[in-house]
Amino acid sequence: MAASVHAWIIRQLTLGEFSSRRAVLAKAVVMAAKIAVFAYILNILSHFVLVALNLLPYDLWPALVIATVLTPPVSFVVAVIAYSVVGLAIYDLGLSNQRFEMLSRTDMLSGLMNRRAFLEEFERVRGRTCLVLFDIDRFKAINDGLGHKAGDDVIAKVAQVLTTVAPPIAQVSRLGGEEFAVLLPGTTGAEALAVAESMREAVEATVFTGPANPFSVTVSGGIAEGLAELGFSEIFSHVDRALYLAKAAGRNRIVHTNALQDAALGATTAELLPVIANETRRLA
């Protein structure tokens, strides 16, 4: 019996019921009405039990009238107040938990989802998808030459540009440092390359405000196509190699992992550079 009552109470206090303060108050009214009816029935039954045991110290019918007049409204008011207090406390706790969860999934500098959130999103959309990995070119030189404040501003601005250019289906993340990742569910390699090129061009066209003079930055990127049977680490290793080759080929460019096929045959980086250029032109 106690377990059933406990389970019933937990069900009534389900956090999902409290989507807003208005929902809390509406639920409080409904629950208070149930409690008022229950209290009234219990009061009436108690009087009849006392009569049966010859323990009622006053007449039954006047007592029933008083119980009918007083019990429902009093119990209703008390229940509304009590349930509202508890419900609002649960609602506020839920908001705090949501804010904490959001903060735990957000990169504070860029405002993008962090690595943890990105990995969860990757697992959720696992299947036919494309992963794009960007890295800000010569970022260390920016930090060393213009200061870490300028470097932080560059990261924040690049994040804003990538988010603005990204299509609605894209999930943009800062994985750490000057490295960004873009998840493109349900896209082909050619479509992902077009999106990545748009992002690269947008960053290149952006003017950044420096301590003395305006300046510009570029990004290099790698693209890998994912399959359901491939985990994040496997796809990431491919796209990271493509990014490395984009850097080696002169930076400010995008390399698709299709350009890495010759690597399995033992080709050197120098030998792969013409392959990269040809494959990128073909996909475009």
JOVENCOR-V541162 format. One record per run of one state. SS is the DSSP state (a for helix, b for strand, c for the rest). FROM is the first residue (numbers start at 1). LEN is the number of residues. If there is no record, write none. Layout:
BEGIN
ss from len
SS FROM LEN
SS FROM LEN
END
This chain:
BEGIN
ss from len
c 1 1
a 2 11
c 13 2
a 15 3
c 18 3
a 21 32
c 53 7
a 60 45
c 105 1
b 106 1
c 107 6
b 113 1
c 114 1
a 115 10
c 125 4
b 129 8
c 137 2
a 139 8
c 147 1
a 148 18
c 166 4
b 170 7
c 177 2
b 179 7
c 186 3
a 189 17
c 206 2
b 208 1
c 209 6
b 215 1
c 216 3
b 219 8
c 227 5
a 232 17
c 249 5
b 254 3
a 257 9
c 266 3
a 269 15
c 284 1
END
